[in-house]
Amino acid sequence: MKKIKFCCRNFDKHGSKSVYKTLKIEYPELKKKKKDCLGVCKHCTKQCMALIGKTEIVVAPSPEALYEKLKQRIG
């Protein structure tokens, strides 16, 4: 799987920080990165989100739902 990127601004606003930390523990071999801004503010300001690779945006209404969606993508 490609690298998963998280927006630090989304960490506090929508709680995606817990998803980042959980993935870090459960999938240590997975490439994860947190950036100050991913440039997809249209999605980031409304709900939990992560970016897979350079183009695939994964969004969910809650951190738990985002984690489940990412788990499905990881396999």
N, C-alpha and C positions, 0 to 999 in steps of 0.2 A: 504494500500500500504506500501511496505517496505521503508526504509530510502533512500533518494536520496543524493548521495555524489558528491561533486564538487571538482575539482583540482584547487588550487589557482594559479598554473602556467598557467592554461587555462583561468583564469579570464582576465588577461591583454592581453595575446597573441591573443585570439579569441573572447573575449567579453562575456564569459559566466557569468560574474559577474552580468550583468543586468538581466539575467534569474534567478539567485539565489535571487536577491533582489525582483524581481516581484513575484516569488513563495512565498517568505517570507511574502509579503503583502497580496496576494490573497488567499493563503492557509496556514494560521498560524498554523493550527493543523497538517500539514504535517511535518514529521521529515526530516530535511535537515541538512547536515553537510558539512563544507568545510575543506579540508585537504591539506597540503602542496604538497603531491604527492600521487596519487592513484595507481601508478605502472602500468599504461596502456599507457605508453608514445607513443607507436605505433599509438594510436588513438588521444591522447591528443595534439601531436605536429602538427597534420594535420588539425583539425577542432574542432568546439564546441562539447563538450561531457559532459556527466554526467553518473554516475554509480548508478543503482538501485539495492539495496540489495548488494550482494557480487559478482554477476557474470554478470548481464545484463547491457551491455554498450549501451547507446543511443548517437548516433552521428548525427550531422547536419552541413550543410555548413555555417549557420549563427545563431546568437543568437535567432532570431525570429523563425526560423525553429525548433531549439532545444526546445524552449518554447512550440510550437504547439505540437510537439511529446510528450513532457512530460505531457501536458494537456490531451492528448488523453489517456495516460497511467493512469493518475490519475482518469479520468472518468468524 
